[in-house]
């Protein structure tokens, strides 16, 4: 779905009483009335594809799509995003501010976790403090999202407190807390639907490790029993009968199968053995719309694909590295690859974000490095050789179970044929194996990367990936100029100024090329003859709770 709203969904921040995010209201139908009681209104389990989570099922520990699909089903945050990316209050009754720096959050009464304990202001404040605590940095991969909060860089340790706290978080009462930012940030409320900001029950803090294996959430679905998670096979989620929001499930739960290949998932879809999948294998790109007819899904989504060249990789540092990064980028024939391999389901990238996000531009200065120009690429490569002669093989790491081999081969062949060097793919059997090497910084080659937006903002495609020390900065890129522009954009009080800063930040990226942009992805998928009411949202995920069996 294309995002047609502004970065704040059209809502203005004018005074302390102005609602920053306004939740949906019921249309008064019988369906809405029955749904409000909670529980399943469907008659079957929805079977879909997925992948084994890389990390424990803790919201602040999950920053990859396999675990994210599960976490988003198990938890509900202050806000949620609808199919178009517009934000609506969920656990929050209101989020107000008069200066874009201090926000007052009031919660709806009656929310509980699946262990029966209430969702309170402390459920959010304690969870965020735990995620921001440097002592938990090995687990809390999403701590970057708390950096805006006052006190993130210097904890206040109250006498007798069991956990350090950020000074910008204050519990007023059971259903009210305040958030004070270090500097104003008009986009901050929009981010509050991301999983890093989900609440956690008291049981989490007693044993985080055990919780990650058997999470207790407050979302639409629940993990009824730890045995329902068969590692590397599948995970079964039941409907949470005590879910208190408006996104009531119209089915009996989810069966998320960890397919070894996209081809296997697609074969099951054609046989009606799986209900909905959110990825089409390369082998079916040319035929899936014919195969599935009106059950085929091919629509724009907030997904950006690239490959990252680590900052420490030999031949890719300093002036030599800058020249080689530019040469490699200009050696890739993106248009040919997207036409031939992806059959029009990808669009060559012209920036580092996504065309469905407000503020996107295809004319940022420096973006000419994304144009296929063999002669210029060879010239730049020769200049780099004059600094230090090239040696070795250029490799791109990827996971074999994700359907990436065909495009990696095409990209490396394009580089090889243009620059006259050895270039090839470096496959890993599973996504988990691949991500472990990337996370541990032991992969030793360039590697495929991509970004599925957490919330609909240009900054979300930039800060979490390229800001110094950010949780998803897998290439360890660091630029004071880039960081400064991101900070300025986040502090802007109007969206136009913020967009300008974020576009300037991309000018820095085009100069340094920490990652090589490739293309924007449509979400390609499909559903079986057994289900109805299938809709994919703005960042390519099916709205599972809406799906019904025929």
Secondary structure as GFF3:
##gff-version 3
##sequence-region A 1 550
A	DSSP	alpha_helix	30	35	.	.	.	ID=ss1
A	DSSP	beta_strand	45	50	.	.	.	ID=ss2
A	DSSP	three_ten_helix	59	61	.	.	.	ID=ss3
A	DSSP	alpha_helix	65	74	.	.	.	ID=ss4
A	DSSP	beta_strand	79	81	.	.	.	ID=ss5
A	DSSP	beta_strand	87	89	.	.	.	ID=ss6
A	DSSP	beta_strand	92	97	.	.	.	ID=ss7
A	DSSP	beta_strand	102	107	.	.	.	ID=ss8
A	DSSP	alpha_helix	121	132	.	.	.	ID=ss9
A	DSSP	three_ten_helix	134	136	.	.	.	ID=ss10
A	DSSP	three_ten_helix	143	146	.	.	.	ID=ss11
A	DSSP	beta_strand	169	173	.	.	.	ID=ss12
A	DSSP	beta_strand	176	180	.	.	.	ID=ss13
A	DSSP	alpha_helix	188	191	.	.	.	ID=ss14
A	DSSP	three_ten_helix	195	197	.	.	.	ID=ss15
A	DSSP	alpha_helix	202	206	.	.	.	ID=ss16
A	DSSP	alpha_helix	208	213	.	.	.	ID=ss17
A	DSSP	beta_strand	221	222	.	.	.	ID=ss18
A	DSSP	three_ten_helix	226	228	.	.	.	ID=ss19
A	DSSP	beta_strand	229	230	.	.	.	ID=ss20
A	DSSP	beta_strand	234	239	.	.	.	ID=ss21
A	DSSP	beta_strand	253	258	.	.	.	ID=ss22
A	DSSP	alpha_helix	262	270	.	.	.	ID=ss23
A	DSSP	beta_strand	276	277	.	.	.	ID=ss24
A	DSSP	three_ten_helix	282	284	.	.	.	ID=ss25
A	DSSP	alpha_helix	288	292	.	.	.	ID=ss26
A	DSSP	three_ten_helix	293	295	.	.	.	ID=ss27
A	DSSP	beta_strand	296	308	.	.	.	ID=ss28
A	DSSP	alpha_helix	318	330	.	.	.	ID=ss29
A	DSSP	alpha_helix	334	340	.	.	.	ID=ss30
A	DSSP	beta_strand	346	348	.	.	.	ID=ss31
A	DSSP	three_ten_helix	367	370	.	.	.	ID=ss32
A	DSSP	alpha_helix	374	387	.	.	.	ID=ss33
A	DSSP	beta_strand	394	399	.	.	.	ID=ss34
A	DSSP	three_ten_helix	400	402	.	.	.	ID=ss35
A	DSSP	alpha_helix	405	419	.	.	.	ID=ss36
A	DSSP	beta_strand	423	428	.	.	.	ID=ss37
A	DSSP	alpha_helix	431	439	.	.	.	ID=ss38
A	DSSP	beta_strand	446	452	.	.	.	ID=ss39
A	DSSP	three_ten_helix	459	461	.	.	.	ID=ss40
A	DSSP	alpha_helix	463	466	.	.	.	ID=ss41
A	DSSP	alpha_helix	480	491	.	.	.	ID=ss42
A	DSSP	alpha_helix	495	512	.	.	.	ID=ss43
A	DSSP	beta_strand	515	527	.	.	.	ID=ss44
A	DSSP	beta_strand	531	532	.	.	.	ID=ss45
A	DSSP	three_ten_helix	544	546	.	.	.	ID=ss46
A	DSSP	beta_strand	548	549	.	.	.	ID=ss47
###
